[in-house]
Amino acid sequence: MPENAGRVLLAYSGGLDTSCILAWLIEQGYEVYAFMADVGQEEDFEAARVKALKVGAKKFFLKDLKREFVTELIYPAVQANCIYENVYLLGTSLARPVIARGMIEVAEQEGCDFVSHGCTGKGNDQVRFELAFYGLKPDIKVVAPWRIPVFYNRFPGRQALLQYAAEKNIPVVQTASKPWSTDENLFHISYEAGILEDPNTTPPDDMWKLTSSLEAAPATPERITIEFKAGLPIKVVADDKVYTDAVDIFDALNALGRKHGIGRIDIVENRFIGVKSRGCYESPGATILRAAHIDLEGLTLDRNVRALRDQFTTVAFSRILYNGHFFTPEREFITSAIPTSQRTVNGIVRLKLYKGNVVIEGRESEEGLYDSQQSSMDELGGFEPTDASGFIAIESIRIKKWAQANNRKGQGSVAREDVYGARA
């Protein structure tokens, strides 16, 4: 065992894994400092501090990162309508850059040679954390115990960790009644592993922490309004209460979504490393906010700008977040386009929240892209129907040529196509 392996800052959760890792790092000769980030999770931070110091940490650091989490990560993702594989709103991915940045700040402040984490060797978070560390401090060294053979061979499963915790007098909260792992922040909570590794196992009702079941959600709908400026929520009005602060807005939407059973999903996704993973998520406030933002864009965003943003920014930024490429040149390039795309996304959306549903009931804006007279079926409103004839004639040129070529080859477009698109 090394006499003095160096000073390491450990991303500490207070749970079994990182508590055992803390003790193991000390056993390997490291001087261990523990770091926790407050990103909105419901956590007893004082109990975690006491536990870390009892296990042997030299110092404990807690950083409140909620505001920068909302304004620097969540809000740009909302503006870009970020989503992974058409269903996952990226709640875990979004928190990693601010946590990693907080860790590097403390590591530099305390002269740490190493940073460490408790991420498994099969998961996404090891990639997200470590690429963020290197993007912020290229010369930092990372200790990843779950990729070190001497560690994972010693601790092949939970029972070995529990035995080690008992040997080291590490207090452990028994969780046999809840055989899954969770990760929580202001944006969402995730559930995976344990009984959830069978994708055909229905999650038990008592697993879900944040949201009411549809059966228990109120039978009376609730109506709210969200006002946006440049694609960002600046005001929420609900039950005669007004919220304008960024964190307060997200907290309020979370409370409303939880109450009405909004934001639950159960999916099988493709991890960055190539392994499929079953995950369950609750993202109540984010689900409401995304629905309202997308709706307002329909009224206020130019058609071609929206198409380009959807095709490039939404997809690219979502992948960047999921794959842990936040502190990269491509992320800087992509996010530089977001404010320009959102300049006209100003207005108010009225919503109804009911039994897991976010129902849009109306929207208004002064941006002027929507003209009710021009769109009307009851009046011309300045639109000349005869103009459409020339438009159709031009658009049909290439289609006619394609059809003529097919006819010459005996492959007229009226022929049926098989499932592969070849004409019979």
VEXDREN-2710 file (C-alpha; in Angstrom, 1 decimal):
% VEXDREN-2710
k/r/px/py/pz
1/MET/0.0/0.0/0.0
2/PRO/1.4/3.4/-0.9
3/GLU/2.6/5.6/1.9
4/ASN/1.0/8.7/0.5
5/ALA/-0.8/8.3/-2.8
6/GLY/-1.9/11.9/-3.0
7/ARG/-4.9/14.0/-2.3
8/VAL/-8.2/13.0/-4.0
9/LEU/-11.6/14.7/-4.2
10/LEU/-14.4/12.2/-4.3
11/ALA/-17.8/12.8/-5.7
12/TYR/-19.7/11.6/-2.6
13/SER/-23.4/10.7/-2.5
14/GLY/-23.6/9.3/1.1
15/GLY/-24.7/5.9/-0.2
16/LEU/-23.2/2.5/0.1
17/ASP/-20.9/2.6/-2.9
18/THR/-19.2/6.0/-2.4
19/SER/-18.9/5.4/1.3
20/CYS/-17.1/2.2/0.7
21/ILE/-15.0/3.9/-2.0
22/LEU/-14.1/6.6/0.4
23/ALA/-12.8/4.0/2.9
24/TRP/-11.1/2.0/0.2
25/LEU/-9.2/5.1/-1.1
26/ILE/-8.0/5.8/2.4
27/GLU/-6.9/2.2/2.6
28/GLN/-4.9/2.7/-0.6
29/GLY/-3.0/5.7/0.9
30/TYR/-5.0/8.6/-0.5
31/GLU/-6.0/11.7/1.5
32/VAL/-9.6/11.9/0.7
33/TYR/-11.8/15.0/0.5
34/ALA/-15.6/14.5/-0.1
35/PHE/-17.7/16.6/-2.4
36/MET/-21.4/16.9/-2.7
37/ALA/-23.4/19.1/-5.1
38/ASP/-26.8/20.4/-4.2
39/VAL/-28.6/20.3/-7.6
40/GLY/-32.1/20.1/-6.1
41/GLN/-32.2/16.6/-4.8
42/GLU/-34.1/15.8/-1.6
43/GLU/-31.1/15.0/0.6
44/ASP/-30.0/15.3/4.2
45/PHE/-26.8/17.0/3.5
46/GLU/-25.8/17.4/7.1
47/ALA/-26.2/13.7/7.7
48/ALA/-24.0/13.1/4.6
49/ARG/-21.3/15.4/5.9
50/VAL/-21.3/13.7/9.3
51/LYS/-21.0/10.3/7.6
52/ALA/-18.2/11.3/5.2
53/LEU/-16.1/12.7/8.1
54/LYS/-16.8/9.6/10.2
55/VAL/-15.7/7.3/7.4
56/GLY/-12.5/9.2/7.2
57/ALA/-12.7/12.2/4.8
58/LYS/-10.3/15.0/5.7
59/LYS/-12.8/17.7/4.6
60/PHE/-16.4/17.8/3.3
61/PHE/-17.5/20.3/0.6
62/LEU/-21.1/21.1/-0.3
63/LYS/-21.8/23.4/-3.2
64/ASP/-25.3/24.9/-4.0
65/LEU/-25.4/24.6/-7.8
66/LYS/-29.2/24.8/-8.3
67/ARG/-29.3/28.3/-9.9
68/GLU/-26.6/27.6/-12.5
69/PHE/-28.1/24.2/-13.1
70/VAL/-31.4/25.8/-14.1
71/THR/-30.0/28.9/-16.0
72/GLU/-27.0/27.3/-17.7
73/LEU/-28.1/23.8/-18.4
74/ILE/-31.8/23.3/-18.1
75/TYR/-33.0/26.5/-19.8
76/PRO/-30.8/26.1/-23.0
77/ALA/-32.1/22.5/-23.2
78/VAL/-35.6/23.8/-23.0
79/GLN/-34.9/26.4/-25.7
80/ALA/-33.6/23.6/-28.0
81/ASN/-36.4/21.1/-27.1
82/CYS/-33.7/18.6/-26.2
83/ILE/-34.8/15.0/-26.0
84/TYR/-32.9/11.7/-26.4
85/GLU/-34.4/8.9/-28.5
86/ASN/-37.6/10.8/-28.7
87/VAL/-38.6/10.2/-25.1
88/TYR/-35.9/10.9/-22.5
89/LEU/-35.5/14.5/-21.3
90/LEU/-31.9/14.1/-20.2
91/GLY/-32.3/15.0/-16.6
92/THR/-29.2/13.0/-15.4
93/SER/-27.1/14.2/-18.3
94/LEU/-27.9/17.8/-17.7
95/ALA/-26.7/17.8/-14.1
96/ARG/-23.2/16.3/-14.8
97/PRO/-21.5/19.4/-16.3
98/VAL/-22.3/21.7/-13.3
99/ILE/-21.3/19.0/-10.8
100/ALA/-18.0/18.3/-12.6
101/ARG/-17.3/22.0/-12.8
102/GLY/-18.0/22.4/-9.0
103/MET/-15.6/19.5/-8.3
104/ILE/-12.8/20.9/-10.4
105/GLU/-13.1/24.3/-8.7
106/VAL/-12.7/22.6/-5.3
107/ALA/-9.9/20.3/-6.5
108/GLU/-7.9/23.4/-7.7
109/GLN/-8.7/25.3/-4.5
110/GLU/-7.6/22.4/-2.3
111/GLY/-4.6/21.3/-4.4
112/CYS/-6.0/17.9/-5.2
113/ASP/-4.0/15.7/-7.5
114/PHE/-6.9/13.4/-8.3
115/VAL/-10.7/13.3/-8.6
116/SER/-12.8/10.2/-8.1
117/HIS/-16.3/9.0/-8.6
118/GLY/-18.5/5.9/-7.9
119/CYS/-19.8/5.4/-11.5
120/THR/-19.9/1.9/-12.8
121/GLY/-17.8/0.7/-15.7
122/LYS/-20.9/0.0/-17.8
123/GLY/-22.7/3.3/-17.4
124/ASN/-22.9/6.7/-19.1
125/ASP/-22.0/8.8/-16.1
126/GLN/-18.3/7.7/-16.0
127/VAL/-18.0/9.1/-19.5
128/ARG/-19.9/12.3/-18.7
129/PHE/-17.9/13.0/-15.5
130/GLU/-14.5/12.2/-16.9
131/LEU/-14.8/14.0/-20.2
132/ALA/-16.1/17.0/-18.3
133/PHE/-13.1/16.8/-15.9
134/TYR/-10.6/16.7/-18.8
135/GLY/-12.5/19.5/-20.7
136/LEU/-12.0/21.7/-17.6
137/LYS/-8.6/20.6/-16.4
138/PRO/-6.7/18.5/-18.9
139/ASP/-4.0/17.5/-16.4
140/ILE/-6.3/16.2/-13.7
141/LYS/-5.9/12.5/-12.9
142/VAL/-9.1/10.4/-12.3
143/VAL/-9.4/7.4/-10.0
144/ALA/-12.4/5.3/-11.2
145/PRO/-12.6/2.3/-8.7
146/TRP/-15.2/0.4/-10.6
147/ARG/-12.7/0.1/-13.5
148/ILE/-9.8/-1.0/-11.3
149/PRO/-9.5/-4.8/-11.2
150/VAL/-8.2/-4.9/-7.6
151/PHE/-11.4/-3.0/-6.6
152/TYR/-14.1/-4.7/-8.6
153/ASN/-12.7/-8.2/-8.1
154/ARG/-12.7/-7.5/-4.3
155/PHE/-16.3/-6.2/-4.5
156/PRO/-18.1/-8.3/-7.1
157/GLY/-21.6/-7.4/-5.7
158/ARG/-23.6/-5.7/-3.1
159/GLN/-23.0/-8.3/-0.4
160/ALA/-19.2/-7.7/-0.6
161/LEU/-19.8/-4.0/-0.2
162/LEU/-22.1/-4.6/2.8
163/GLN/-19.5/-6.8/4.5
164/TYR/-16.8/-4.2/3.9
165/ALA/-19.1/-1.5/5.3
166/ALA/-19.6/-3.6/8.4
167/GLU/-15.8/-4.1/8.8
168/LYS/-15.2/-0.4/8.5
169/ASN/-18.1/0.6/10.8
170/ILE/-19.8/2.5/7.9
171/PRO/-23.4/3.1/8.7
172/VAL/-25.7/1.7/5.9
173/VAL/-29.3/2.3/5.3
174/GLN/-30.9/-1.0/4.4
175/THR/-32.7/-0.9/1.1
176/ALA/-33.7/-4.5/0.5
177/SER/-37.3/-3.4/0.2
178/LYS/-36.4/-1.1/-2.7
179/PRO/-34.1/-3.1/-4.9
180/TRP/-33.1/-0.4/-7.5
181/SER/-30.8/2.6/-7.6
182/THR/-31.8/6.2/-8.0
183/ASP/-30.3/9.5/-9.0
184/GLU/-32.2/12.7/-8.3
185/ASN/-31.9/16.4/-9.0
186/LEU/-34.1/19.4/-9.5
187/PHE/-35.0/18.3/-13.1
188/HIS/-35.9/14.7/-12.5
189/ILE/-35.3/11.4/-10.7
190/SER/-34.0/8.2/-12.4
191/TYR/-34.5/4.6/-11.4
192/GLU/-32.5/1.7/-12.7
193/ALA/-30.8/-1.7/-11.8
194/GLY/-32.1/-4.3/-9.5
195/ILE/-35.5/-5.6/-10.4
196/LEU/-35.8/-3.1/-13.2
197/GLU/-33.1/-4.9/-15.2
198/ASP/-35.9/-7.2/-16.4
199/PRO/-37.6/-4.9/-19.0
200/ASN/-40.8/-6.8/-18.6
201/THR/-41.1/-6.2/-14.8
202/THR/-43.7/-3.5/-14.0
203/PRO/-42.3/-1.0/-11.5
204/PRO/-44.1/-1.2/-8.2
205/ASP/-46.3/1.6/-7.3
206/ASP/-44.2/2.6/-4.3
207/MET/-41.1/3.1/-6.5
208/TRP/-42.3/6.3/-7.9
209/LYS/-41.2/9.1/-5.6
210/LEU/-42.0/12.4/-7.3
211/THR/-45.4/12.1/-9.0
212/SER/-48.8/10.9/-8.1
213/SER/-50.3/7.9/-9.9
214/LEU/-52.9/8.7/-12.4
215/GLU/-55.5/7.1/-10.1
216/ALA/-54.4/9.3/-7.2
217/ALA/-54.1/12.5/-9.2
218/PRO/-56.8/15.1/-8.7
219/ALA/-60.1/14.6/-10.6
220/THR/-60.3/18.3/-11.2
221/PRO/-58.0/19.8/-13.8
222/GLU/-55.7/22.8/-12.9
223/ARG/-55.1/25.7/-15.3
224/ILE/-51.9/27.7/-15.4
225/THR/-50.1/30.1/-17.7
226/ILE/-46.5/30.3/-18.7
227/GLU/-45.0/33.5/-20.2
228/PHE/-41.8/33.2/-22.3
229/LYS/-39.3/35.7/-23.5
230/ALA/-36.7/34.6/-26.0
231/GLY/-37.7/31.0/-25.4
232/LEU/-37.2/31.2/-21.7
233/PRO/-39.9/31.1/-19.0
234/ILE/-40.1/34.4/-17.2
235/LYS/-43.4/34.1/-15.4
236/VAL/-45.7/31.3/-14.2
237/VAL/-49.2/32.0/-12.9
238/ALA/-50.9/29.2/-11.0
239/ASP/-53.7/29.3/-8.4
240/ASP/-53.4/33.1/-8.2
241/LYS/-49.7/32.8/-7.4
242/VAL/-47.0/34.4/-9.6
243/TYR/-43.5/33.0/-10.0
244/THR/-40.8/35.0/-11.7
245/ASP/-37.4/33.8/-10.4
246/ALA/-35.8/31.0/-12.5
247/VAL/-35.4/28.5/-9.6
248/ASP/-38.9/29.4/-8.2
249/ILE/-40.5/28.8/-11.6
250/PHE/-39.0/25.4/-11.9
251/ASP/-39.9/24.5/-8.4
252/ALA/-43.5/25.6/-9.0
253/LEU/-43.8/23.6/-12.2
254/ASN/-42.3/20.6/-10.4
255/ALA/-44.9/20.8/-7.6
256/LEU/-47.7/21.1/-10.2
257/GLY/-46.5/18.2/-12.3
258/ARG/-46.0/16.0/-9.2
259/LYS/-49.5/16.8/-8.0
260/HIS/-51.1/15.8/-11.4
261/GLY/-49.0/12.8/-12.2
262/ILE/-47.1/14.4/-15.1
263/GLY/-43.8/13.3/-16.4
264/ARG/-43.4/9.5/-15.8
265/ILE/-41.7/7.4/-18.4
266/ASP/-40.4/3.8/-18.5
267/ILE/-38.0/3.1/-21.4
268/VAL/-35.2/1.0/-22.7
269/GLU/-32.5/3.3/-24.1
270/ASN/-29.2/2.9/-25.8
271/ARG/-26.3/3.9/-23.6
272/PHE/-23.3/5.8/-25.2
273/ILE/-21.1/2.7/-24.6
274/GLY/-23.4/0.5/-26.7
275/VAL/-25.3/-1.3/-23.9
276/LYS/-29.0/-1.2/-23.8
277/SER/-30.4/-0.1/-20.4
278/ARG/-33.9/0.0/-18.9
279/GLY/-34.6/3.2/-17.0
280/CYS/-37.6/4.8/-15.3
281/TYR/-37.8/8.6/-15.0
282/GLU/-39.9/11.3/-13.5
283/SER/-39.6/14.8/-15.0
284/PRO/-42.7/16.7/-13.9
285/GLY/-41.8/20.3/-14.3
286/ALA/-39.6/19.7/-17.4
287/THR/-42.5/17.9/-19.2
288/ILE/-44.8/20.9/-18.6
289/LEU/-42.2/23.4/-19.7
290/ARG/-41.2/21.5/-22.9
291/ALA/-44.9/21.2/-24.0
292/ALA/-45.5/24.9/-23.5
293/HIS/-42.3/25.9/-25.3
294/ILE/-42.9/23.7/-28.3
295/ASP/-46.5/25.0/-28.6
296/LEU/-45.4/28.7/-28.5
297/GLU/-42.8/28.0/-31.2
298/GLY/-45.6/27.0/-33.5
299/LEU/-47.0/30.5/-33.3
300/THR/-43.8/32.5/-33.2
301/LEU/-41.0/30.7/-34.9
302/ASP/-40.2/31.0/-38.6
303/ARG/-40.8/27.7/-40.5
304/ASN/-37.3/27.3/-41.9
305/VAL/-35.6/28.4/-38.7
306/ARG/-37.7/25.8/-36.8
307/ALA/-36.8/23.1/-39.3
308/LEU/-33.1/23.8/-39.2
309/ARG/-33.1/24.0/-35.4
310/ASP/-35.0/20.7/-35.1
311/GLN/-32.8/19.0/-37.5
312/PHE/-29.5/20.2/-36.2
313/THR/-29.5/22.0/-32.8
314/THR/-32.1/19.7/-31.1
315/VAL/-30.5/16.5/-32.2
316/ALA/-26.9/17.6/-31.9
317/PHE/-27.3/19.2/-28.5
318/SER/-29.3/16.2/-27.1
319/ARG/-26.5/13.9/-28.2
320/ILE/-23.8/16.2/-26.8
321/LEU/-25.6/16.2/-23.4
322/TYR/-26.2/12.5/-23.3
323/ASN/-22.7/11.5/-24.4
324/GLY/-20.9/13.9/-22.0
325/HIS/-19.5/16.3/-24.6
326/PHE/-20.5/19.5/-22.9
327/PHE/-17.1/21.1/-22.5
328/THR/-16.2/20.7/-26.1
329/PRO/-15.9/23.0/-29.2
330/GLU/-19.0/21.4/-30.8
331/ARG/-21.1/22.3/-27.8
332/GLU/-19.9/25.9/-27.9
333/PHE/-20.8/26.0/-31.6
334/ILE/-24.2/24.4/-31.2
335/THR/-25.3/26.5/-28.2
336/SER/-24.2/29.8/-29.9
337/ALA/-27.1/29.3/-32.3
338/ILE/-29.8/28.8/-29.7
339/PRO/-30.3/32.5/-28.7
340/THR/-30.7/33.5/-32.4
341/SER/-33.3/30.8/-33.0
342/GLN/-35.3/32.0/-29.9
343/ARG/-35.5/35.8/-30.5
344/THR/-39.1/35.6/-31.6
345/VAL/-40.3/33.0/-29.1
346/ASN/-42.2/35.5/-26.9
347/GLY/-45.7/35.1/-25.6
348/ILE/-48.0/33.3/-23.2
349/VAL/-49.3/29.8/-23.2
350/ARG/-52.4/28.6/-21.3
351/LEU/-52.3/25.0/-20.1
352/LYS/-54.5/22.5/-18.4
353/LEU/-52.9/19.9/-16.2
354/TYR/-55.0/16.7/-15.7
355/LYS/-54.3/13.1/-14.9
356/GLY/-50.8/13.0/-16.4
357/ASN/-51.7/15.2/-19.3
358/VAL/-50.4/18.6/-20.3
359/VAL/-53.2/20.1/-22.5
360/ILE/-52.6/23.3/-24.4
361/GLU/-55.7/25.5/-24.2
362/GLY/-54.4/28.6/-26.0
363/ARG/-51.5/30.8/-26.8
364/GLU/-50.9/34.5/-27.6
365/SER/-48.0/36.6/-28.9
366/GLU/-47.3/39.9/-30.5
367/GLU/-44.6/38.5/-32.8
368/GLY/-47.0/38.8/-35.8
369/LEU/-46.1/35.6/-37.7
370/TYR/-49.6/34.3/-37.4
371/ASP/-52.3/36.3/-39.3
372/SER/-55.8/35.1/-38.5
373/GLN/-57.2/36.8/-41.6
374/GLN/-54.7/35.3/-43.9
375/SER/-55.2/31.8/-42.4
376/SER/-59.0/32.1/-42.4
377/MET/-61.2/29.9/-44.6
378/ASP/-63.9/32.6/-44.6
379/GLU/-61.9/35.5/-46.2
380/LEU/-59.0/36.0/-48.5
381/GLY/-57.1/38.2/-46.1
382/GLY/-54.7/39.5/-48.7
383/PHE/-53.9/36.0/-50.0
384/GLU/-54.4/35.5/-53.8
385/PRO/-55.6/31.9/-54.6
386/THR/-54.4/32.2/-58.2
387/ASP/-50.8/32.6/-56.9
388/ALA/-50.9/29.0/-55.8
389/SER/-51.3/27.8/-59.5
390/GLY/-47.8/29.1/-60.4
391/PHE/-46.4/27.7/-57.2
392/ILE/-47.8/24.3/-57.9
393/ALA/-46.6/24.4/-61.5
394/ILE/-43.0/25.1/-60.5
395/GLU/-43.1/22.5/-57.7
396/SER/-44.4/19.9/-60.1
397/ILE/-41.6/20.2/-62.7
398/ARG/-39.2/17.6/-61.1
399/ILE/-42.1/15.3/-60.1
400/LYS/-43.5/15.2/-63.7
401/LYS/-40.0/14.4/-65.0
402/TRP/-39.6/11.6/-62.5
403/ALA/-43.0/10.2/-63.4
404/GLN/-42.2/10.4/-67.2
405/ALA/-38.9/8.6/-66.7
406/ASN/-40.6/5.8/-64.8
407/ASN/-43.3/5.4/-67.4
408/ARG/-40.6/5.0/-70.2
409/LYS/-39.1/2.2/-68.1
410/GLY/-42.5/0.6/-67.6
411/GLN/-42.4/1.5/-63.9
412/GLY/-45.3/3.9/-63.8
413/SER/-46.1/5.4/-60.4
414/VAL/-49.5/3.7/-60.3
415/ALA/-47.8/0.4/-59.9
416/ARG/-47.9/-1.1/-56.4
417/GLU/-44.7/-1.2/-54.4
418/ASP/-43.5/-4.1/-52.3
419/VAL/-42.3/-3.6/-48.7
420/TYR/-38.8/-2.6/-49.9
421/GLY/-40.1/0.2/-52.2
422/ALA/-39.4/-1.7/-55.5
423/ARG/-42.3/-1.6/-57.9
424/ALA/-44.0/-4.8/-58.7
END
